[in-house]
Amino acid sequence: MNTLKSITLYHLMVKNQKMIGIKFSPDSLIQGLIKELPNPKWSKQYNMAYIPNTKGNLGIIFNTFKGTVWINYNRFLTNRPINTSNETVDVEWFRKRKPISQYRLCPEEYLLKLELKRYANSTVRTYVSFFEMFINHHRDKELNAINESDIRAFLQKLIHRNVSNSYLNQSINAIKFYYEVVLGMPNRFYEIERPRKESKLPTVISKEEILSIIDNTNNIKHRCIIKLLYGSGLHRSELLNLKLLDKFIC
């Protein structure tokens, strides 16, 4: 397979119909393969080809490009924070809250979708909190009338509060959940920018701190463990799996 050739799949809404968007760099081979797909069309707005979004068509795309062009599903098959434990999903607390004057509560359809998709309770709390913060920022606007400029104005307000990139991304996720998942409009806010991923250096314990830990460890076994970890650079799991017959190669 030529890894330089690739396509990326997107969710698109065209004339209220769900479509599979296919984005690619100009290439005669890819263009020829797209012509073999069922009823392909071109979107000038999103600068990509698209075909109707059906399970059958997704399979046709896979079979058409398999072994020839790499298919990037990251934008299409997004990972959702689904509750995979036995934890009971509880949104009743949000439903039973007393109305507050001049405060918009999260719409029932938003809570219902979180419940049906069995999102973890921590995710439910996060999404509801951020979405209510957003809709109360635009309290006088109907939700369906909100546009990208309104979302950017809200995000700009958060940025001026010096919130973290993670905080911004959670806000965007909560907003997009309503329009993309609840209302089923996957490309409604397609062009909303996300903050760059922060690159943080790990916190490293100084030599003096290590020596202090060793000096203040009275248990001989524990002191041996600390010295071994520090001197060899072993991971905790590697240390736990050590056996008396293991040897270090210097």
GINORCOR-V545116 format. One record per residue. RES is the residue in one letter. PHI is phi in whole degrees, 0 to 359 (999 if undefined). OMEGA is omega in whole degrees, -180 to 180 (* if undefined). BURIAL is 1 if it has 24 or more other C-alpha atoms within 12 Angstrom, else 0. Layout:
BEGIN
RES/PHI/OMEGA/BURIAL
RES/PHI/OMEGA/BURIAL
END
This chain:
BEGIN
M/999/176/0
N/275/-174/0
T/291/179/0
L/284/180/0
K/266/-178/1
S/208/172/1
I/231/177/1
T/238/-178/1
L/266/-180/1
Y/227/168/1
H/275/177/1
L/228/171/1
M/242/180/1
V/236/-178/1
K/53/178/0
N/63/177/0
Q/244/179/0
K/285/-178/1
M/231/171/1
I/260/178/1
G/277/-179/1
I/233/-178/1
K/257/-178/1
F/199/173/1
S/280/-178/0
P/310/-178/0
D/200/-176/0
S/294/180/0
L/295/-179/0
I/296/180/1
Q/298/179/1
G/294/180/0
L/291/179/1
I/296/179/1
K/296/179/0
E/277/180/0
L/285/-179/1
P/289/174/0
N/54/180/0
P/287/177/1
K/225/-177/0
W/240/177/1
S/255/176/0
K/291/-178/0
Q/297/-177/0
Y/255/176/1
N/57/178/0
M/203/175/1
A/278/177/1
Y/204/175/1
I/222/-180/1
P/305/-177/1
N/273/175/1
T/224/178/0
K/299/179/0
G/297/-179/0
N/292/176/1
L/297/177/1
G/293/179/0
I/295/178/0
I/300/-180/1
F/300/-177/1
N/291/-179/0
T/289/-175/1
F/261/-176/1
K/304/177/0
G/81/-178/0
T/241/-177/0
V/229/178/1
W/286/-179/1
I/255/178/1
N/265/-178/1
Y/264/-171/0
N/304/-179/0
R/279/-174/0
F/264/-180/1
L/258/-177/0
T/289/178/0
N/281/180/0
R/255/-180/0
P/284/-176/0
I/280/178/0
N/282/-178/0
T/258/179/0
S/264/178/0
N/271/-179/0
E/297/179/0
T/285/179/0
V/284/-174/1
D/235/176/1
V/246/-178/1
E/298/-180/0
W/302/-180/0
F/290/-179/1
R/289/-173/0
K/270/180/0
R/296/177/0
K/285/178/0
P/301/178/0
I/248/-179/0
S/302/177/0
Q/65/180/0
Y/232/-180/0
R/273/176/1
L/273/-180/1
C/301/-179/1
P/299/-179/0
E/301/-178/0
E/296/177/0
Y/292/179/1
L/296/-179/1
L/297/-179/1
K/294/176/1
L/299/-179/1
E/291/-178/1
L/294/179/0
K/276/177/1
R/56/174/1
Y/292/179/1
A/299/-178/1
N/301/179/1
S/296/178/0
T/290/178/1
V/301/-180/1
R/299/-179/1
T/296/-177/1
Y/297/-179/1
V/297/-179/1
S/300/-178/1
F/290/-178/1
F/291/177/1
E/292/175/1
M/300/-179/1
F/291/-175/1
I/289/176/1
N/276/172/1
H/292/177/1
H/246/-173/1
R/301/-175/0
D/269/-179/0
K/250/172/0
E/294/-176/0
L/300/-179/1
N/288/-179/0
A/268/-179/0
I/290/-179/1
N/239/-177/0
E/297/179/0
S/297/178/0
D/295/180/1
I/293/-180/1
R/296/179/1
A/296/178/0
F/294/180/1
L/296/178/1
Q/297/177/0
K/299/179/0
L/295/180/1
I/298/179/0
H/293/175/0
R/272/179/0
N/62/176/0
V/284/-179/0
S/284/177/0
N/296/178/0
S/297/178/0
Y/298/179/1
L/297/-179/1
N/295/177/1
Q/296/178/1
S/298/-180/1
I/298/179/1
N/301/-179/1
A/294/179/1
I/290/-178/1
K/295/179/1
F/301/-179/1
Y/294/-174/1
Y/282/-176/1
E/275/-175/1
V/263/-177/1
V/292/-178/1
L/269/178/0
G/67/178/0
M/240/-170/1
P/299/-179/1
N/248/-178/1
R/301/-180/1
F/236/-175/1
Y/301/-171/1
E/262/177/0
I/294/-177/1
E/283/174/0
R/251/179/1
P/293/177/0
R/294/179/0
K/293/-179/0
E/287/178/0
S/248/-177/0
K/247/176/0
L/285/179/0
P/292/176/0
T/280/-176/0
V/249/177/0
I/284/-178/0
S/286/178/0
K/300/-179/0
E/296/180/0
E/293/178/0
I/297/-180/0
L/298/178/0
S/293/178/0
I/296/-180/0
I/297/-178/0
D/296/-177/0
N/260/176/0
T/257/-175/0
N/275/-179/0
N/289/-176/0
I/299/-179/0
K/297/-180/0
H/294/178/0
R/295/178/0
C/297/180/0
I/297/-179/1
I/297/-180/1
K/296/-180/0
L/294/178/0
L/299/-177/0
Y/290/-176/0
G/283/-175/0
S/257/-177/0
G/77/179/0
L/292/169/0
H/281/-179/0
R/301/-179/0
S/296/178/0
E/293/178/0
L/296/-178/0
L/296/-178/0
N/267/-180/0
L/294/175/0
K/236/-177/0
L/299/-178/0
L/278/180/0
D/293/180/0
K/234/175/0
F/266/177/0
I/258/-177/0
C/264/*/0
END
